[in-house]
Amino acid sequence: MRPRIWVSVLPTLENIVYGASLSNLLSKHTYFFLDILAWIPYGIIHFGAPFVTSIIVYLFSPPGTLPVFAKSFGYLNLIGVIIQLAFPCSPPWYQNVYGNQPANYTMEGSAGGLARIDGFFGTKLYTSTFPASPLVFGAFPSLHAGHAMLEALFLSHIFPKTTPYFVVYVLWLWWCTMYLTHHYFVDLIGGSCLATIIFYIAQHNYLPHIQPGNLFRWDYHYTIFNLSRTDDPEIPLSRNIFDQYGSIQNGLMNKYFYNDYASPSDSFFTCS
């Protein structure tokens, strides 16, 4: 037996928490310029961003970072889809089309505001794919928001000075999902919180430390894991740690330094 589809939960929750449906307010007036501005992140960037982020992570972060990003991305999608299947909720476009009419699993999806993009280009890309979606009522949590947040957190981890730009990107994507009537604001908060939790678990337990002065992955002569769990005050956070300790403290090196194929979950440091 499939779970009940919740039609009124998200808009009611949004009205209680925020005093109004932000999606309805943002999508009330539509303009061609705003349609294009919303389509760019939602319909284009979203699908290419994971691949671009993977390339950047591979080139500009310590060895071992890319597998952590890939696994984090996978867990985000897995947990997100499980929640969507267990707690199916209708998106804003459903209320625009059907009101509070009870939903059922035979109903087709809708392109929402993306139908205007098809109309402009004379295509049926979105108006043909969304009705055939296997997960019509997967509004909560928003994986569009989750993906954007996870990508922003990983890239900000590598390039801390660029954090404001990634914040703007996340907010841009939040706006476009509501403007195109695909998500409520509570969906975005849910997806972003899920991504944030996964990132900080990964950062605390598995992510190699970013070492100042190293731009590319091949600049790293060693990688540092789980520094926050290191109890040895002798371990300094410096680039020349290997030179300082490699020749004089073999016991300490055997304790913390391993080859590239060592498991980061079992070690604090990995030499390259």
Wavefront OBJ file of the C-alpha trace (Angstrom):
o trace
v 0.000 0.000 0.000
v 1.442 3.351 -1.045
v 1.493 6.289 1.389
v -1.144 8.980 1.337
v -0.283 12.029 -0.783
v -0.291 15.174 1.323
v -1.812 18.124 -0.531
v -2.288 20.736 2.177
v 0.597 20.040 4.575
v 3.302 22.108 2.868
v 1.224 25.212 2.027
v -0.341 25.141 5.503
v 3.057 24.792 7.164
v 4.412 27.617 5.032
v 1.528 29.895 5.989
v 1.999 29.083 9.675
v 5.773 29.615 9.669
v 6.102 32.501 7.209
v 2.629 34.005 7.220
v 2.104 33.408 3.489
v 3.025 31.083 0.642
v 6.267 32.521 -0.697
v 5.946 30.442 -3.839
v 2.545 31.960 -4.625
v 3.840 35.466 -3.966
v 6.907 35.029 -6.173
v 5.012 33.378 -9.029
v 2.019 35.719 -9.000
v 3.508 38.030 -11.627
v 5.579 36.509 -14.421
v 7.793 38.243 -16.953
v 9.864 36.941 -19.829
v 13.118 38.204 -18.323
v 12.373 36.486 -15.014
v 11.404 33.286 -16.841
v 14.842 33.148 -18.478
v 16.566 34.118 -15.229
v 14.802 31.257 -13.439
v 15.301 28.740 -16.243
v 19.109 29.123 -16.338
v 19.834 27.621 -12.883
v 16.822 25.296 -12.712
v 16.848 23.900 -16.231
v 20.528 24.128 -17.200
v 23.051 24.722 -14.412
v 21.456 22.238 -12.014
v 22.138 19.286 -14.300
v 25.723 20.190 -15.159
v 26.785 21.490 -11.745
v 27.611 18.080 -10.177
v 29.997 17.242 -13.026
v 31.645 20.671 -12.994
v 31.951 20.525 -9.208
v 33.529 17.066 -9.436
v 36.164 18.332 -11.872
v 36.953 21.332 -9.665
v 37.129 19.151 -6.548
v 39.469 16.731 -8.313
v 41.837 19.435 -9.578
v 41.941 21.866 -6.652
v 41.563 19.799 -3.484
v 43.701 17.245 -1.632
v 43.672 13.635 -2.872
v 40.739 11.833 -1.307
v 38.298 14.749 -1.481
v 36.481 13.689 -4.655
v 35.344 10.288 -3.293
v 33.961 12.068 -0.219
v 32.015 14.485 -2.438
v 30.699 11.644 -4.590
v 29.540 9.619 -1.585
v 27.985 12.687 0.052
v 26.114 13.433 -3.179
v 24.930 9.833 -3.347
v 23.718 9.751 0.258
v 21.930 13.081 -0.246
v 19.981 11.677 -3.184
v 19.289 8.357 -1.475
v 17.968 9.889 1.746
v 16.074 12.593 -0.154
v 14.256 10.119 -2.404
v 13.428 7.835 0.531
v 11.780 10.787 2.300
v 9.931 11.755 -0.885
v 8.586 8.216 -1.277
v 7.618 7.871 2.379
v 6.154 11.380 2.675
v 4.763 12.331 -0.768
v 3.669 15.962 -0.984
v 2.226 18.012 -3.818
v 4.218 20.971 -5.205
v 2.826 24.492 -5.731
v 1.779 23.860 -9.331
v -0.641 21.183 -8.075
v -2.547 23.706 -5.991
v -2.646 26.078 -8.969
v -4.196 23.361 -11.155
v -6.275 21.236 -8.763
v -6.662 23.365 -5.645
v -7.100 21.211 -2.528
v -8.516 18.258 -4.457
v -7.146 14.950 -3.089
v -4.276 13.634 -5.171
v -3.696 10.121 -6.442
v -0.811 8.301 -8.073
v -2.430 8.243 -11.523
v -2.065 12.012 -11.876
v 0.603 13.319 -14.218
v 3.240 15.845 -13.308
v 3.404 19.372 -14.639
v 6.191 21.554 -15.982
v 4.827 24.508 -14.027
v 6.529 27.716 -15.078
v 8.893 25.808 -17.357
v 5.990 25.427 -19.800
v 6.554 29.093 -20.677
v 10.132 28.241 -21.674
v 8.849 25.541 -24.022
v 6.402 28.051 -25.462
v 9.161 30.575 -26.066
v 11.518 28.134 -27.796
v 8.753 26.208 -29.547
v 9.775 22.918 -27.926
v 8.134 20.270 -25.752
v 11.154 19.437 -23.621
v 9.602 20.181 -20.234
v 5.930 19.751 -21.111
v 6.663 16.197 -22.256
v 9.152 15.088 -19.581
v 7.486 16.330 -16.392
v 4.123 14.593 -17.054
v 6.064 11.333 -17.419
v 7.990 11.793 -14.167
v 8.007 8.674 -11.951
v 8.046 10.869 -8.831
v 5.325 13.463 -9.301
v 4.814 14.170 -5.603
v 8.433 14.455 -4.500
v 8.262 18.077 -3.417
v 9.818 17.601 0.029
v 12.727 17.819 0.457
v 13.906 19.769 -2.574
v 16.906 18.022 -4.103
v 17.447 21.053 -6.330
v 18.140 23.013 -3.156
v 20.055 20.109 -1.634
v 22.362 19.748 -4.630
v 23.064 23.473 -4.769
v 23.805 23.624 -1.043
v 26.098 20.581 -1.071
v 28.025 21.869 -4.082
v 28.328 25.311 -2.488
v 29.593 23.863 0.800
v 32.260 21.712 -0.855
v 33.450 24.523 -3.117
v 33.477 26.959 -0.201
v 35.536 24.428 1.737
v 38.119 24.480 -1.059
v 37.883 28.210 -1.849
v 36.747 29.977 1.361
v 37.090 33.463 -0.147
v 34.497 32.634 -2.802
v 31.786 31.703 -0.281
v 29.647 34.831 -0.967
v 29.360 33.868 -4.651
v 28.118 30.399 -3.768
v 25.619 31.878 -1.306
v 24.243 33.998 -4.156
v 23.963 30.888 -6.349
v 22.040 28.976 -3.672
v 19.653 31.893 -3.128
v 19.220 32.236 -6.901
v 18.226 28.597 -7.179
v 15.895 28.891 -4.195
v 14.106 31.779 -5.868
v 13.774 30.060 -9.240
v 12.238 26.877 -7.793
v 9.497 28.942 -6.153
v 9.025 31.279 -9.122
v 8.563 28.266 -11.428
v 6.050 26.748 -8.914
v 8.034 23.562 -8.330
v 8.747 23.978 -4.617
v 7.574 25.661 -1.457
v 10.098 27.446 0.720
v 9.852 24.713 3.364
v 10.997 22.219 0.700
v 14.106 24.301 0.111
v 14.881 24.522 3.812
v 14.464 20.755 4.138
v 16.770 19.955 1.221
v 19.381 22.491 2.295
v 19.396 21.251 5.897
v 19.837 17.668 4.728
v 22.784 18.678 2.536
v 24.337 20.688 5.368
v 24.117 17.786 7.824
v 25.714 15.399 5.325
v 28.501 17.871 4.534
v 29.456 18.509 8.147
v 29.492 14.786 8.927
v 31.814 14.322 5.952
v 33.956 17.313 6.890
v 34.419 16.214 10.484
v 35.149 12.569 9.717
v 36.451 12.132 6.185
v 37.487 15.321 4.366
v 41.236 15.945 3.978
v 42.476 19.232 5.371
v 43.021 22.104 2.911
v 46.642 23.232 3.297
v 47.377 26.932 2.593
v 49.692 27.423 -0.353
v 48.601 24.285 -2.195
v 46.432 25.137 -5.193
v 46.313 21.901 -7.210
v 46.006 18.304 -6.006
v 49.518 17.514 -7.201
v 50.906 20.236 -4.909
v 50.071 18.055 -1.899
v 53.002 15.954 -0.668
v 50.784 14.478 2.050
v 47.168 14.770 3.132
v 45.772 15.308 6.610
v 42.605 13.577 7.782
v 40.483 14.074 10.888
v 42.726 16.747 12.378
v 40.011 17.792 14.797
v 40.278 14.373 16.465
v 44.058 14.516 16.907
v 45.067 14.512 20.565
v 48.812 14.959 19.975
v 49.822 18.583 20.638
v 53.078 17.796 18.825
v 51.307 17.784 15.465
v 51.502 21.326 14.044
v 49.223 22.533 11.258
v 51.935 23.519 8.821
v 53.057 22.663 5.336
v 56.455 21.422 6.419
v 55.135 18.987 8.992
v 56.580 16.017 7.095
v 60.025 17.628 6.908
v 59.905 18.514 10.602
v 58.895 15.112 11.868
v 59.620 12.616 9.109
v 63.260 11.964 9.969
v 63.238 12.319 13.747
v 60.038 10.786 15.069
v 59.522 7.493 13.289
v 57.166 6.246 15.969
v 54.942 9.276 15.565
v 55.080 8.959 11.778
v 54.045 5.324 11.937
v 51.115 6.393 14.065
v 49.772 9.113 11.772
v 51.223 8.740 8.264
v 50.201 6.117 5.736
v 50.419 5.640 2.004
v 47.838 6.929 -0.438
v 45.821 3.752 -0.261
v 45.210 3.869 3.490
v 41.679 4.382 4.661
v 41.079 7.956 5.885
v 38.662 6.625 8.457
v 41.550 4.825 10.158
v 44.181 7.531 9.958
v 44.751 11.198 10.523
v 47.353 11.653 7.814
v 48.115 10.119 4.464
v 51.406 10.650 2.677
v 51.467 10.935 -1.088
l 1 2 3 4 5 6 7 8 9 10 11 12 13 14 15 16 17 18 19 20 21 22 23 24 25 26 27 28 29 30 31 32 33 34 35 36 37 38 39 40 41 42 43 44 45 46 47 48 49 50 51 52 53 54 55 56 57 58 59 60 61 62 63 64 65 66 67 68 69 70 71 72 73 74 75 76 77 78 79 80 81 82 83 84 85 86 87 88 89 90 91 92 93 94 95 96 97 98 99 100 101 102 103 104 105 106 107 108 109 110 111 112 113 114 115 116 117 118 119 120 121 122 123 124 125 126 127 128 129 130 131 132 133 134 135 136 137 138 139 140 141 142 143 144 145 146 147 148 149 150 151 152 153 154 155 156 157 158 159 160 161 162 163 164 165 166 167 168 169 170 171 172 173 174 175 176 177 178 179 180 181 182 183 184 185 186 187 188 189 190 191 192 193 194 195 196 197 198 199 200 201 202 203 204 205 206 207 208 209 210 211 212 213 214 215 216 217 218 219 220 221 222 223 224 225 226 227 228 229 230 231 232 233 234 235 236 237 238 239 240 241 242 243 244 245 246 247 248 249 250 251 252 253 254 255 256 257 258 259 260 261 262 263 264 265 266 267 268 269 270 271 272
